[in-house]
Amino acid sequence: MQHPINGSIIRVALVDDDVSFQNAVIDALADATDMLLLSVVGTRELGLSMLNTPPVDVLIVDLGLPDGSGIDIIRAAHAKWPECNVMVSTTFGDELHVMQSLEAGATGYLLKDSAPKNLINEIRSMHLGGSPISPLIARKILTRFRHDNKTSATQHGPASVKLSVALSMREQEVLEYITKGFSSNEIAVLMTVSPHTVLTFVRRIYAKLKVTSKTEAIYEARNQGLLEQ
């Protein structure tokens, strides 16, 4: 039996119009004692409306919805629910959908090619700061970076090639405030969010940069070209 992470329940919401997938996810989460599925909707319109309710911890979004793109929901969720981790679960594996989703604020990207039961472990991983990505999608991202780096090397020479992580606008903003020496409480006031939200952004930054302290984060961010030297 699985036990709640740190004694807490992971609140989950799903936006997907595939009824069979909906039912599979509902059944899978029903067996997870550390998770609670709070909402299931099947359209872009209902997904956007759902964002006016109290936030969840993990939002699972399909991209191909009957009335529009799930990317619109990802973008809106990133703004309205900054502490929520958004996971794409879709059949679309092309580079355009992948990059647009990540740029909109998705933290994970999974193809619907595995059993919904596996989704449970991916949700736990994401809640702990991970970024679950299907192997095929990871390969596409690496291919994209290699292409970008090759282009950069051709234009500017090998010395300028850097493989940088991708920070969201809000994460970049927090990073810059950290660099200027502001505390979490001060950053919260400046960004008009709660200190808890700031700490969530800090954890995401640390996870992406693979560091454990502000000093390491600043050093690594400058090393990867995310901050001015």
Z-matrix of the N, CA and C atoms (Angstrom, degrees):
N
C 1 1.466
C 2 1.528 1 110.27
N 3 1.332 2 115.92 1 135.65
C 4 1.460 3 120.52 2 178.89
C 5 1.520 4 109.32 3 -84.04
N 6 1.311 5 116.84 4 144.77
C 7 1.454 6 121.45 5 179.50
C 8 1.518 7 109.39 6 -111.93
N 9 1.326 8 117.73 7 149.93
C 10 1.455 9 121.14 8 -179.85
C 11 1.514 10 112.03 9 -55.60
N 12 1.348 11 116.18 10 141.29
C 13 1.458 12 121.69 11 178.73
C 14 1.523 13 109.08 12 -71.02
N 15 1.341 14 115.26 13 120.37
C 16 1.459 15 121.45 14 -179.48
C 17 1.530 16 110.81 15 54.56
N 18 1.349 17 116.30 16 30.16
C 19 1.453 18 119.72 17 177.25
C 20 1.507 19 114.25 18 76.96
N 21 1.321 20 119.88 19 6.47
C 22 1.454 21 122.61 20 -176.64
C 23 1.524 22 111.12 21 -111.50
N 24 1.318 23 114.17 22 158.88
C 25 1.456 24 120.78 23 177.93
C 26 1.526 25 109.13 24 -97.96
N 27 1.323 26 117.39 25 134.75
C 28 1.463 27 122.33 26 176.96
C 29 1.521 28 108.10 27 -85.03
N 30 1.307 29 116.00 28 114.14
C 31 1.463 30 121.05 29 -179.83
C 32 1.523 31 109.29 30 -84.64
N 33 1.341 32 116.38 31 129.84
C 34 1.458 33 121.92 32 -173.18
C 35 1.532 34 110.72 33 -126.76
N 36 1.324 35 116.35 34 145.30
C 37 1.468 36 122.31 35 173.15
C 38 1.526 37 107.63 36 -133.35
N 39 1.337 38 115.99 37 150.40
C 40 1.467 39 121.61 38 -176.62
C 41 1.516 40 110.50 39 -129.63
N 42 1.339 41 115.70 40 132.67
C 43 1.462 42 121.42 41 173.29
C 44 1.523 43 107.21 42 -120.72
N 45 1.336 44 116.42 43 104.14
C 46 1.464 45 121.44 44 -176.01
C 47 1.525 46 108.14 45 -162.04
N 48 1.329 47 116.97 46 133.65
C 49 1.464 48 120.22 47 -176.98
C 50 1.527 49 113.32 48 -92.10
N 51 1.323 50 117.59 49 -3.13
C 52 1.462 51 122.05 50 178.90
C 53 1.533 52 108.62 51 -81.60
N 54 1.341 53 116.07 52 106.65
C 55 1.467 54 120.25 53 -175.76
C 56 1.524 55 111.81 54 -61.87
N 57 1.336 56 117.05 55 -38.25
C 58 1.462 57 120.29 56 179.12
C 59 1.522 58 110.69 57 -62.41
N 60 1.335 59 116.27 58 -42.15
C 61 1.466 60 120.31 59 178.46
C 62 1.524 61 110.31 60 -67.85
N 63 1.328 62 116.59 61 -40.68
C 64 1.462 63 120.50 62 177.10
C 65 1.524 64 110.53 63 -54.86
N 66 1.330 65 115.70 64 -50.08
C 67 1.465 66 120.71 65 -177.34
C 68 1.535 67 111.27 66 -64.31
N 69 1.339 68 115.96 67 -37.72
C 70 1.466 69 119.89 68 179.68
C 71 1.525 70 110.54 69 -65.03
N 72 1.320 71 116.57 70 -40.86
C 73 1.469 72 120.79 71 179.05
C 74 1.531 73 110.24 72 -68.06
N 75 1.322 74 115.57 73 -41.81
C 76 1.470 75 120.06 74 178.76
C 77 1.532 76 110.10 75 -58.82
N 78 1.334 77 116.65 76 -45.88
C 79 1.465 78 121.13 77 179.75
C 80 1.530 79 111.45 78 -64.47
N 81 1.352 80 116.01 79 -41.62
C 82 1.460 81 120.07 80 -178.57
C 83 1.527 82 111.36 81 -65.07
N 84 1.322 83 117.04 82 -43.80
C 85 1.463 84 120.48 83 -178.80
C 86 1.521 85 111.85 84 -72.64
N 87 1.328 86 117.10 85 -24.71
C 88 1.466 87 120.34 86 178.79
C 89 1.525 88 110.85 87 -64.73
N 90 1.335 89 116.30 88 -26.93
C 91 1.472 90 121.01 89 179.81
C 92 1.522 91 112.65 90 -88.51
N 93 1.323 92 117.34 91 -5.18
C 94 1.467 93 121.42 92 -178.61
C 95 1.525 94 109.29 93 -98.38
N 96 1.317 95 116.85 94 110.13
C 97 1.461 96 120.58 95 -175.98
C 98 1.532 97 113.31 96 -72.66
N 99 1.333 98 116.92 97 -11.18
C 100 1.466 99 119.97 98 -179.61
C 101 1.522 100 112.03 99 -102.18
N 102 1.337 101 117.46 100 11.82
C 103 1.467 102 120.30 101 -178.08
C 104 1.517 103 111.37 102 -133.21
N 105 1.325 104 114.80 103 152.60
C 106 1.455 105 121.45 104 177.90
C 107 1.522 106 108.99 105 -139.66
N 108 1.331 107 116.16 106 118.43
C 109 1.460 108 121.67 107 178.48
C 110 1.524 109 108.37 108 -84.94
N 111 1.327 110 116.45 109 111.62
C 112 1.461 111 121.30 110 -173.82
C 113 1.524 112 113.77 111 -93.28
N 114 1.332 113 116.97 112 -27.25
C 115 1.464 114 118.33 113 -175.62
C 116 1.523 115 110.68 114 -153.63
N 117 1.337 116 115.27 115 140.89
C 118 1.458 117 122.39 116 174.97
C 119 1.523 118 107.85 117 -135.08
N 120 1.327 119 116.99 118 116.97
C 121 1.466 120 121.33 119 177.34
C 122 1.524 121 109.36 120 -130.90
N 123 1.333 122 116.43 121 162.87
C 124 1.455 123 119.02 122 -173.02
C 125 1.508 124 116.67 123 -124.28
N 126 1.341 125 118.16 124 11.54
C 127 1.463 126 120.21 125 179.39
C 128 1.524 127 111.17 126 -136.16
N 129 1.319 128 115.27 127 162.02
C 130 1.467 129 120.97 128 177.18
C 131 1.528 130 109.89 129 -62.57
N 132 1.338 131 116.24 130 -43.79
C 133 1.460 132 120.75 131 -178.00
C 134 1.534 133 111.63 132 -60.31
N 135 1.330 134 116.22 133 -46.71
C 136 1.459 135 119.35 134 179.89
C 137 1.525 136 111.51 135 -69.03
N 138 1.339 137 116.03 136 -32.75
C 139 1.459 138 120.34 137 177.21
C 140 1.514 139 111.56 138 -63.35
N 141 1.329 140 116.54 139 -42.79
C 142 1.469 141 121.00 140 178.83
C 143 1.531 142 110.43 141 -67.92
N 144 1.330 143 116.81 142 -38.54
C 145 1.470 144 120.42 143 178.86
C 146 1.524 145 110.75 144 -65.28
N 147 1.327 146 116.22 145 -35.52
C 148 1.455 147 121.27 146 -179.44
C 149 1.527 148 111.74 147 -60.36
N 150 1.331 149 116.88 148 -27.14
C 151 1.458 150 121.29 149 -178.06
C 152 1.525 151 112.46 150 -70.08
N 153 1.340 152 116.82 151 -7.83
C 154 1.460 153 120.69 152 176.33
C 155 1.530 154 111.55 153 -88.30
N 156 1.327 155 116.78 154 -1.71
C 157 1.459 156 122.37 155 177.41
C 158 1.528 157 108.98 156 -95.96
N 159 1.346 158 118.75 157 171.52
C 160 1.471 159 120.35 158 177.67
C 161 1.528 160 110.95 159 -55.41
N 162 1.337 161 118.24 160 140.78
C 163 1.473 162 122.23 161 -174.96
C 164 1.520 163 113.56 162 -68.87
N 165 1.321 164 114.84 163 156.10
C 166 1.465 165 122.22 164 174.07
C 167 1.522 166 108.31 165 -107.13
N 168 1.324 167 115.95 166 175.85
C 169 1.468 168 120.55 167 179.99
C 170 1.524 169 111.93 168 -87.15
N 171 1.344 170 116.08 169 -37.22
C 172 1.462 171 121.55 170 -179.50
C 173 1.518 172 109.15 171 -134.03
N 174 1.325 173 116.04 172 126.26
C 175 1.464 174 122.53 173 177.39
C 176 1.521 175 108.70 174 -113.19
N 177 1.335 176 116.36 175 121.34
C 178 1.467 177 121.92 176 179.36
C 179 1.524 178 107.92 177 -100.63
N 180 1.321 179 117.01 178 125.36
C 181 1.461 180 120.81 179 -173.94
C 182 1.532 181 111.60 180 -129.14
N 183 1.322 182 115.83 181 131.46
C 184 1.468 183 120.94 182 170.35
C 185 1.530 184 107.21 183 -88.58
N 186 1.315 185 117.31 184 147.82
C 187 1.466 186 120.37 185 -177.72
C 188 1.517 187 112.69 186 -85.97
N 189 1.341 188 117.08 187 -35.15
C 190 1.461 189 121.01 188 -176.38
C 191 1.507 190 112.24 189 -92.57
N 192 1.326 191 117.22 190 83.13
C 193 1.460 192 122.55 191 179.98
C 194 1.533 193 109.67 192 -97.78
N 195 1.328 194 118.58 193 153.61
C 196 1.467 195 121.14 194 -173.86
C 197 1.525 196 115.28 195 -62.74
N 198 1.342 197 117.51 196 -24.60
C 199 1.465 198 119.87 197 -177.46
C 200 1.522 199 113.21 198 -116.26
N 201 1.327 200 117.32 199 17.97
C 202 1.462 201 119.22 200 177.78
C 203 1.519 202 112.48 201 151.88
N 204 1.330 203 115.11 202 -167.92
C 205 1.465 204 120.85 203 -175.87
C 206 1.521 205 112.19 204 -95.12
N 207 1.322 206 115.36 205 139.11
C 208 1.458 207 120.34 206 175.46
C 209 1.519 208 112.32 207 -67.13
N 210 1.319 209 117.19 208 -16.42
C 211 1.464 210 120.53 209 178.70
C 212 1.526 211 110.93 210 -61.81
N 213 1.332 212 116.91 211 -32.32
C 214 1.466 213 120.39 212 176.98
C 215 1.527 214 110.65 213 -63.19
N 216 1.331 215 116.49 214 -36.98
C 217 1.462 216 121.07 215 178.65
C 218 1.524 217 110.21 216 -69.45
N 219 1.331 218 116.31 217 -40.86
C 220 1.466 219 120.58 218 178.87
C 221 1.523 220 110.14 219 -59.96
N 222 1.319 221 115.66 220 -46.64
C 223 1.468 222 120.38 221 -178.81
C 224 1.529 223 110.92 222 -62.41
N 225 1.330 224 116.67 223 -43.89
C 226 1.464 225 120.90 224 -179.29
C 227 1.528 226 110.85 225 -68.55
N 228 1.332 227 117.23 226 -38.93
C 229 1.464 228 121.15 227 179.43
C 230 1.517 229 110.70 228 -64.81
N 231 1.323 230 116.91 229 -38.30
C 232 1.463 231 121.34 230 179.90
C 233 1.525 232 110.57 231 -61.78
N 234 1.348 233 115.77 232 -32.45
C 235 1.463 234 120.10 233 -179.63
C 236 1.528 235 111.98 234 -84.68
N 237 1.339 236 117.47 235 -42.14
C 238 1.461 237 121.24 236 -174.65
C 239 1.530 238 113.34 237 -86.14
N 240 1.323 239 115.67 238 -33.73
C 241 1.475 240 120.81 239 180.00
C 242 1.523 241 109.28 240 -119.78
N 243 1.326 242 119.47 241 69.42
C 244 1.471 243 121.60 242 -173.94
C 245 1.522 244 114.73 243 -60.57
N 246 1.334 245 117.36 244 -23.95
C 247 1.463 246 119.86 245 -178.88
C 248 1.529 247 112.06 246 -87.21
N 249 1.327 248 116.68 247 -8.84
C 250 1.464 249 121.17 248 -177.10
C 251 1.526 250 110.95 249 -82.29
N 252 1.329 251 116.76 250 137.24
C 253 1.461 252 122.13 251 173.67
C 254 1.520 253 108.99 252 -92.04
N 255 1.318 254 117.00 253 127.92
C 256 1.461 255 121.34 254 -177.91
C 257 1.523 256 110.36 255 -103.83
N 258 1.316 257 115.63 256 125.36
C 259 1.455 258 121.82 257 178.61
C 260 1.527 259 109.97 258 -113.54
N 261 1.319 260 116.63 259 124.99
C 262 1.462 261 121.36 260 174.64
C 263 1.524 262 108.39 261 -82.80
N 264 1.332 263 115.89 262 132.58
C 265 1.465 264 121.33 263 173.81
C 266 1.520 265 106.10 264 -131.78
N 267 1.327 266 116.73 265 107.23
C 268 1.457 267 119.86 266 -168.94
C 269 1.514 268 112.53 267 -153.19
N 270 1.325 269 115.81 268 172.81
C 271 1.466 270 121.25 269 174.41
C 272 1.522 271 110.38 270 -96.89
N 273 1.343 272 116.76 271 -9.43
C 274 1.466 273 120.90 272 -178.99
C 275 1.530 274 110.45 273 -80.21
N 276 1.326 275 116.48 274 116.08
C 277 1.458 276 119.95 275 -179.40
C 278 1.510 277 113.40 276 -118.36
N 279 1.338 278 117.91 277 12.28
C 280 1.471 279 120.58 278 -179.01
C 281 1.524 280 110.27 279 -76.94
N 282 1.318 281 114.74 280 157.30
C 283 1.468 282 121.31 281 -174.37
C 284 1.517 283 112.50 282 -60.29
N 285 1.340 284 117.77 283 -37.91
C 286 1.457 285 120.59 284 -176.86
C 287 1.522 286 111.12 285 -61.98
N 288 1.345 287 116.95 286 -48.86
C 289 1.456 288 120.22 287 179.61
C 290 1.537 289 110.94 288 -63.65
N 291 1.325 290 116.25 289 -40.50
C 292 1.463 291 120.74 290 -178.87
C 293 1.526 292 110.53 291 -60.79
N 294 1.325 293 117.10 292 -53.73
C 295 1.458 294 121.04 293 -175.59
C 296 1.524 295 111.74 294 -67.13
N 297 1.342 296 117.17 295 -38.27
C 298 1.470 297 119.68 296 178.75
C 299 1.529 298 110.81 297 -64.77
N 300 1.333 299 116.69 298 -37.99
C 301 1.463 300 120.60 299 179.97
C 302 1.527 301 111.23 300 -66.74
N 303 1.328 302 116.53 301 -45.20
C 304 1.459 303 120.84 302 -179.76
C 305 1.526 304 110.99 303 -65.55
N 306 1.324 305 116.13 304 -40.06
C 307 1.462 306 120.29 305 179.26
C 308 1.526 307 110.87 306 -67.41
N 309 1.349 308 116.92 307 -30.25
C 310 1.465 309 121.08 308 179.95
C 311 1.525 310 111.68 309 -74.52
N 312 1.352 311 116.31 310 -18.71
C 313 1.459 312 119.10 311 177.25
C 314 1.513 313 116.25 312 127.24
N 315 1.349 314 117.88 313 5.39
C 316 1.464 315 120.12 314 178.52
C 317 1.523 316 110.37 315 -65.58
N 318 1.332 317 116.43 316 141.45
C 319 1.459 318 121.88 317 179.33
C 320 1.522 319 111.63 318 -99.12
N 321 1.333 320 116.51 319 -23.65
C 322 1.463 321 121.60 320 179.49
C 323 1.520 322 110.55 321 -139.82
N 324 1.331 323 116.01 322 159.32
C 325 1.466 324 120.12 323 -178.36
C 326 1.530 325 108.28 324 -146.12
N 327 1.332 326 116.37 325 108.22
C 328 1.459 327 121.53 326 -178.10
C 329 1.522 328 111.15 327 -119.41
N 330 1.313 329 115.42 328 136.47
C 331 1.457 330 120.30 329 174.22
C 332 1.525 331 108.83 330 -85.67
N 333 1.319 332 115.19 331 149.90
C 334 1.467 333 119.47 332 -180.00
C 335 1.527 334 110.11 333 -81.52
N 336 1.323 335 115.22 334 62.42
C 337 1.463 336 119.75 335 -178.84
C 338 1.521 337 111.67 336 -122.63
N 339 1.334 338 116.59 337 12.33
C 340 1.467 339 119.97 338 178.62
C 341 1.519 340 109.19 339 -135.69
N 342 1.311 341 116.86 340 166.65
C 343 1.457 342 121.63 341 -178.05
C 344 1.523 343 111.30 342 -65.04
N 345 1.340 344 117.69 343 139.94
C 346 1.467 345 120.82 344 178.30
C 347 1.523 346 112.69 345 -55.02
N 348 1.339 347 116.86 346 -25.69
C 349 1.465 348 120.03 347 177.98
C 350 1.525 349 110.62 348 -58.77
N 351 1.343 350 116.15 349 -35.15
C 352 1.467 351 119.86 350 179.45
C 353 1.531 352 111.67 351 -66.27
N 354 1.337 353 114.85 352 -22.74
C 355 1.455 354 119.87 353 -179.59
C 356 1.526 355 111.09 354 -62.89
N 357 1.322 356 116.73 355 -29.92
C 358 1.462 357 121.08 356 -178.87
C 359 1.526 358 111.01 357 -59.16
N 360 1.325 359 115.85 358 -49.09
C 361 1.468 360 119.82 359 179.88
C 362 1.521 361 111.58 360 -64.49
N 363 1.345 362 116.43 361 -35.38
C 364 1.469 363 120.04 362 179.38
C 365 1.532 364 110.58 363 -67.26
N 366 1.321 365 116.48 364 -37.02
C 367 1.469 366 120.51 365 177.87
C 368 1.522 367 109.98 366 -64.38
N 369 1.332 368 116.48 367 -43.08
C 370 1.474 369 120.06 368 178.15
C 371 1.524 370 110.16 369 -62.41
N 372 1.326 371 116.01 370 -43.49
C 373 1.459 372 120.58 371 179.71
C 374 1.521 373 110.89 372 -59.63
N 375 1.327 374 116.39 373 -44.85
C 376 1.462 375 120.77 374 -179.49
C 377 1.526 376 110.89 375 -64.66
N 378 1.328 377 116.55 376 -41.01
C 379 1.462 378 120.92 377 -179.18
C 380 1.520 379 111.24 378 -64.00
N 381 1.326 380 117.22 379 -26.11
C 382 1.463 381 121.87 380 179.41
C 383 1.530 382 112.55 381 -90.33
N 384 1.334 383 116.44 382 5.42
C 385 1.460 384 119.68 383 176.74
C 386 1.512 385 115.25 384 106.63
N 387 1.341 386 117.47 385 2.70
C 388 1.460 387 120.52 386 179.50
C 389 1.523 388 112.31 387 -82.59
N 390 1.323 389 115.65 388 173.29
C 391 1.459 390 122.11 389 177.77
C 392 1.527 391 108.95 390 -132.00
N 393 1.330 392 117.84 391 82.80
C 394 1.470 393 120.96 392 -178.00
C 395 1.531 394 111.88 393 -62.26
N 396 1.323 395 115.43 394 127.35
C 397 1.459 396 120.74 395 179.84
C 398 1.526 397 108.70 396 -139.12
N 399 1.329 398 116.73 397 131.29
C 400 1.460 399 120.48 398 177.72
C 401 1.527 400 109.64 399 -60.62
N 402 1.335 401 118.09 400 144.45
C 403 1.469 402 121.37 401 -178.68
C 404 1.526 403 113.34 402 -52.67
N 405 1.326 404 117.38 403 -41.71
C 406 1.467 405 120.52 404 -179.89
C 407 1.522 406 111.04 405 -62.56
N 408 1.335 407 116.31 406 -39.21
C 409 1.462 408 120.92 407 179.74
C 410 1.523 409 110.27 408 -69.83
N 411 1.335 410 116.50 409 -40.58
C 412 1.470 411 120.42 410 178.28
C 413 1.524 412 110.17 411 -59.73
N 414 1.325 413 116.67 412 -39.41
C 415 1.468 414 120.58 413 178.69
C 416 1.525 415 110.82 414 -63.92
N 417 1.340 416 116.38 415 -40.82
C 418 1.469 417 119.75 416 179.18
C 419 1.530 418 111.22 417 -63.58
N 420 1.342 419 115.73 418 -40.11
C 421 1.456 420 119.54 419 179.98
C 422 1.527 421 110.35 420 -65.99
N 423 1.328 422 116.67 421 -43.44
C 424 1.468 423 120.61 422 178.49
C 425 1.522 424 110.83 423 -62.76
N 426 1.331 425 116.25 424 -40.72
C 427 1.466 426 120.64 425 178.38
C 428 1.519 427 110.41 426 -62.04
N 429 1.332 428 115.90 427 -40.53
C 430 1.461 429 120.59 428 178.85
C 431 1.522 430 111.01 429 -63.47
N 432 1.346 431 116.74 430 -44.54
C 433 1.453 432 120.57 431 179.46
C 434 1.529 433 111.15 432 -64.39
N 435 1.332 434 115.86 433 -40.23
C 436 1.469 435 118.82 434 179.15
C 437 1.526 436 110.14 435 -62.02
N 438 1.332 437 115.69 436 -41.51
C 439 1.467 438 119.97 437 179.60
C 440 1.520 439 110.33 438 -64.20
N 441 1.356 440 116.11 439 -45.32
C 442 1.463 441 120.04 440 -179.80
C 443 1.526 442 111.28 441 -63.05
N 444 1.346 443 115.83 442 -40.70
C 445 1.457 444 119.89 443 -179.70
C 446 1.521 445 111.78 444 -68.07
N 447 1.344 446 116.00 445 -36.84
C 448 1.453 447 120.26 446 178.30
C 449 1.524 448 110.40 447 -64.41
N 450 1.346 449 114.78 448 -41.22
C 451 1.465 450 119.64 449 177.77
C 452 1.518 451 110.66 450 -64.48
N 453 1.350 452 115.83 451 -41.64
C 454 1.457 453 120.54 452 179.35
C 455 1.521 454 111.05 453 -63.58
N 456 1.323 455 116.26 454 -40.83
C 457 1.460 456 120.56 455 -179.50
C 458 1.519 457 110.88 456 -65.29
N 459 1.334 458 115.84 457 -37.43
C 460 1.463 459 120.09 458 179.70
C 461 1.513 460 111.13 459 -66.67
N 462 1.347 461 115.37 460 -37.64
C 463 1.468 462 119.69 461 -175.84
C 464 1.524 463 112.71 462 -83.26
N 465 1.334 464 116.48 463 -35.58
C 466 1.463 465 118.74 464 -171.06
C 467 1.523 466 114.48 465 -122.95
N 468 1.317 467 117.60 466 -5.60
C 469 1.458 468 119.49 467 -178.58
C 470 1.509 469 111.61 468 97.04
N 471 1.318 470 118.46 469 157.12
C 472 1.463 471 123.57 470 -176.20
C 473 1.516 472 114.66 471 -58.08
N 474 1.326 473 118.13 472 -30.20
C 475 1.461 474 120.28 473 -174.37
C 476 1.516 475 112.76 474 -64.57
N 477 1.360 476 117.14 475 -22.03
C 478 1.451 477 119.48 476 -175.49
C 479 1.515 478 113.00 477 -91.41
N 480 1.321 479 118.26 478 -2.10
C 481 1.461 480 121.01 479 -176.16
C 482 1.517 481 110.60 480 -74.82
N 483 1.349 482 116.22 481 122.51
C 484 1.451 483 121.51 482 178.13
C 485 1.528 484 108.85 483 -140.16
N 486 1.301 485 116.81 484 138.34
C 487 1.452 486 122.07 485 177.55
C 488 1.520 487 107.38 486 -97.94
N 489 1.326 488 117.33 487 94.38
C 490 1.458 489 121.89 488 -174.77
C 491 1.520 490 111.26 489 -92.07
N 492 1.324 491 115.44 490 150.30
C 493 1.450 492 119.66 491 172.82
C 494 1.525 493 107.69 492 -77.92
N 495 1.328 494 116.31 493 165.22
C 496 1.458 495 121.00 494 179.55
C 497 1.521 496 109.52 495 -106.24
N 498 1.326 497 116.62 496 114.20
C 499 1.458 498 121.51 497 176.37
C 500 1.518 499 109.06 498 -100.35
N 501 1.327 500 115.84 499 144.13
C 502 1.461 501 119.56 500 175.00
C 503 1.527 502 108.53 501 -71.65
N 504 1.330 503 116.62 502 169.16
C 505 1.462 504 120.35 503 -179.48
C 506 1.527 505 111.15 504 -60.21
N 507 1.330 506 116.15 505 -41.40
C 508 1.457 507 120.04 506 -178.65
C 509 1.529 508 111.12 507 -69.42
N 510 1.327 509 116.67 508 -39.31
C 511 1.461 510 120.49 509 177.32
C 512 1.523 511 110.28 510 -63.91
N 513 1.337 512 116.69 511 -40.80
C 514 1.464 513 121.17 512 178.57
C 515 1.531 514 110.20 513 -63.27
N 516 1.335 515 115.61 514 -39.43
C 517 1.460 516 120.48 515 179.79
C 518 1.527 517 110.58 516 -63.47
N 519 1.348 518 116.28 517 -44.72
C 520 1.468 519 120.61 518 178.52
C 521 1.521 520 110.29 519 -62.86
N 522 1.320 521 116.73 520 -43.04
C 523 1.465 522 121.30 521 179.51
C 524 1.523 523 111.19 522 -58.51
N 525 1.317 524 116.61 523 -42.50
C 526 1.467 525 120.08 524 -178.99
C 527 1.533 526 111.36 525 -68.08
N 528 1.326 527 116.10 526 -36.44
C 529 1.473 528 119.02 527 176.53
C 530 1.531 529 110.34 528 -66.70
N 531 1.350 530 116.22 529 -40.48
C 532 1.467 531 120.58 530 177.88
C 533 1.526 532 110.02 531 -59.02
N 534 1.328 533 115.54 532 -43.05
C 535 1.458 534 121.37 533 -179.37
C 536 1.527 535 111.49 534 -61.32
N 537 1.345 536 115.63 535 -31.99
C 538 1.462 537 120.31 536 -179.07
C 539 1.528 538 111.95 537 -83.96
N 540 1.350 539 116.65 538 -1.08
C 541 1.459 540 119.97 539 174.20
C 542 1.513 541 115.98 540 92.58
N 543 1.339 542 117.61 541 8.66
C 544 1.458 543 119.83 542 179.57
C 545 1.527 544 110.75 543 -73.31
N 546 1.336 545 116.55 544 145.73
C 547 1.463 546 121.41 545 176.48
C 548 1.531 547 109.46 546 -81.20
N 549 1.335 548 116.37 547 169.01
C 550 1.470 549 120.51 548 179.57
C 551 1.524 550 111.03 549 -60.25
N 552 1.332 551 117.45 550 -41.01
C 553 1.468 552 120.79 551 179.56
C 554 1.527 553 111.27 552 -65.68
N 555 1.322 554 116.47 553 -39.32
C 556 1.470 555 120.07 554 178.91
C 557 1.522 556 110.57 555 -67.54
N 558 1.329 557 116.25 556 -40.38
C 559 1.471 558 120.30 557 178.16
C 560 1.524 559 110.37 558 -63.37
N 561 1.328 560 116.18 559 -39.15
C 562 1.466 561 120.81 560 179.54
C 563 1.523 562 110.79 561 -59.96
N 564 1.334 563 116.52 562 -41.76
C 565 1.466 564 120.88 563 178.44
C 566 1.530 565 110.75 564 -66.08
N 567 1.321 566 115.94 565 -44.73
C 568 1.469 567 120.63 566 -178.56
C 569 1.525 568 112.25 567 -63.89
N 570 1.344 569 116.77 568 -34.83
C 571 1.466 570 121.22 569 -177.57
C 572 1.524 571 112.54 570 -96.56
N 573 1.339 572 116.70 571 -0.95
C 574 1.467 573 123.48 572 -177.61
C 575 1.526 574 112.21 573 52.85
N 576 1.325 575 114.80 574 48.09
C 577 1.470 576 121.73 575 174.64
C 578 1.522 577 107.55 576 -132.16
N 579 1.334 578 117.05 577 175.11
C 580 1.461 579 120.13 578 179.93
C 581 1.531 580 110.17 579 -80.86
N 582 1.336 581 117.71 580 154.95
C 583 1.467 582 120.55 581 175.74
C 584 1.531 583 111.81 582 -57.37
N 585 1.339 584 116.34 583 -33.33
C 586 1.465 585 120.37 584 178.68
C 587 1.525 586 110.33 585 -63.15
N 588 1.333 587 116.34 586 -39.55
C 589 1.466 588 120.22 587 178.11
C 590 1.519 589 110.55 588 -63.87
N 591 1.328 590 116.14 589 -41.29
C 592 1.470 591 120.00 590 178.12
C 593 1.527 592 110.34 591 -60.60
N 594 1.324 593 116.87 592 -43.75
C 595 1.465 594 120.79 593 179.68
C 596 1.531 595 111.03 594 -63.69
N 597 1.327 596 116.09 595 -33.14
C 598 1.474 597 119.60 596 176.32
C 599 1.521 598 110.02 597 -64.46
N 600 1.331 599 116.71 598 -43.89
C 601 1.466 600 120.26 599 177.11
C 602 1.521 601 111.02 600 -62.42
N 603 1.336 602 116.28 601 -40.86
C 604 1.469 603 120.71 602 -179.86
C 605 1.528 604 110.39 603 -61.89
N 606 1.349 605 116.49 604 -43.26
C 607 1.469 606 119.78 605 178.70
C 608 1.523 607 111.33 606 -61.93
N 609 1.322 608 116.47 607 -39.71
C 610 1.472 609 119.80 608 178.66
C 611 1.526 610 110.96 609 -64.97
N 612 1.333 611 115.70 610 -41.31
C 613 1.467 612 120.35 611 179.23
C 614 1.529 613 109.91 612 -62.14
N 615 1.348 614 116.33 613 -47.02
C 616 1.462 615 120.68 614 179.50
C 617 1.526 616 110.70 615 -59.47
N 618 1.353 617 115.99 616 -42.71
C 619 1.466 618 120.00 617 -178.29
C 620 1.531 619 111.08 618 -64.40
N 621 1.336 620 116.00 619 -42.43
C 622 1.460 621 119.70 620 -178.58
C 623 1.524 622 111.93 621 -69.55
N 624 1.335 623 116.24 622 -36.43
C 625 1.464 624 119.84 623 -179.05
C 626 1.527 625 112.28 624 -87.24
N 627 1.361 626 115.13 625 -8.39
C 628 1.473 627 120.94 626 -179.09
C 629 1.528 628 110.97 627 59.84
N 630 1.340 629 115.56 628 49.84
C 631 1.461 630 121.60 629 178.93
C 632 1.529 631 108.93 630 -130.07
N 633 1.334 632 116.50 631 173.06
C 634 1.463 633 120.52 632 -178.11
C 635 1.527 634 113.46 633 -130.45
N 636 1.329 635 117.71 634 4.82
C 637 1.463 636 119.41 635 -179.80
C 638 1.521 637 110.21 636 -147.90
N 639 1.337 638 115.96 637 164.00
C 640 1.460 639 120.87 638 179.14
C 641 1.524 640 111.38 639 -63.41
N 642 1.323 641 115.99 640 -40.94
C 643 1.464 642 119.97 641 -179.98
C 644 1.522 643 110.98 642 -60.88
N 645 1.343 644 115.91 643 -45.52
C 646 1.465 645 119.96 644 178.60
C 647 1.526 646 110.83 645 -64.92
N 648 1.335 647 116.16 646 -38.36
C 649 1.462 648 120.38 647 -179.27
C 650 1.530 649 111.05 648 -62.65
N 651 1.324 650 115.83 649 -44.86
C 652 1.463 651 120.29 650 -179.92
C 653 1.528 652 110.57 651 -64.56
N 654 1.333 653 116.01 652 -44.52
C 655 1.467 654 120.35 653 179.53
C 656 1.530 655 110.91 654 -61.08
N 657 1.332 656 115.98 655 -48.64
C 658 1.463 657 120.20 656 -176.57
C 659 1.530 658 111.00 657 -68.08
N 660 1.331 659 116.75 658 -37.57
C 661 1.462 660 120.55 659 179.01
C 662 1.525 661 110.76 660 -63.49
N 663 1.316 662 116.54 661 -41.38
C 664 1.465 663 119.86 662 177.55
C 665 1.523 664 110.84 663 -67.99
N 666 1.321 665 115.78 664 -37.66
C 667 1.460 666 120.76 665 179.57
C 668 1.521 667 111.53 666 -64.01
N 669 1.354 668 115.91 667 -31.47
C 670 1.458 669 120.00 668 -178.53
C 671 1.530 670 112.05 669 -95.31
N 672 1.315 671 116.82 670 5.37
C 673 1.461 672 119.69 671 175.85
C 674 1.519 673 114.39 672 80.58
N 675 1.340 674 117.14 673 16.08
C 676 1.467 675 120.24 674 179.68
C 677 1.527 676 112.20 675 -84.45
N 678 1.329 677 116.32 676 -15.17
C 679 1.456 678 121.98 677 177.97
C 680 1.518 679 108.87 678 -132.24
N 681 1.321 680 115.12 679 153.84
C 682 1.465 681 119.23 680 176.04
C 683 1.517 682 109.53 681 -68.49
N 684 1.335 683 116.13 682 140.89
C 685 1.473 684 120.06 683 -179.40
C 686 1.520 685 110.72 684 -69.92
